[in-house]
Amino acid sequence: MDWVTGLPPGGDRSYNSCLVILDRFSKTPIFLPCPRDDTAMYTALLIWNRVISLSGIFTNIIKDRDPKFTSALWKNIHQIFGTKLSFSTAYHPQTDGLAERMIQTF
């Protein structure tokens, strides 16, 4: 998971960023438009309603250290569902290289 920010506002809610989720097995990207000033709760509900409800719970998640993803809310969600959480390291894009390449293509 990673963010694309600085997009021109679009849609009826003035979305100006996009959450990119990439299935590492099928290499299928999921692009979720969202406002940049959203909260951890908004992001969690967005992922639940638009991704998990359709494809199931993730087993392993690699994401950057965005404060929305490091909050207590996300730690509790991962504990409840038993998902493995891995953070990508700064200045080592190969950790989350698939998502980074997808963002460059986007």
Phi, psi and omega in degrees: 000139177201165182253144166249120183241172177076022178280154175293140182303140179208160180083173182285347178253012181055052176297132179229014174211171183216131174270124181254122177242132183235123174285116185290338181274311181270350183062025180274123177273149173234124180249120181244107178292142180201160175285146183292333183268025179286170184254173176298322179295317178300315180296317179298316179294322178298314180294319179297311185287326187257345184235299186296321180295337180263323187246351180101175184280140178290150174263328180217132181235128174247124180215166179279180184267038176298138181305332178295329182268347181257007183287165178299328178303311181293322178299319178293319179299315180294324179292317181296314184272351177072028179274149177271129182252126177233137177257138175285148181272147179296141177063020174229074185295346180293339177300315180239043187299322180299314180294320180297318178293324178294322179294320177298322178291322180298000000 
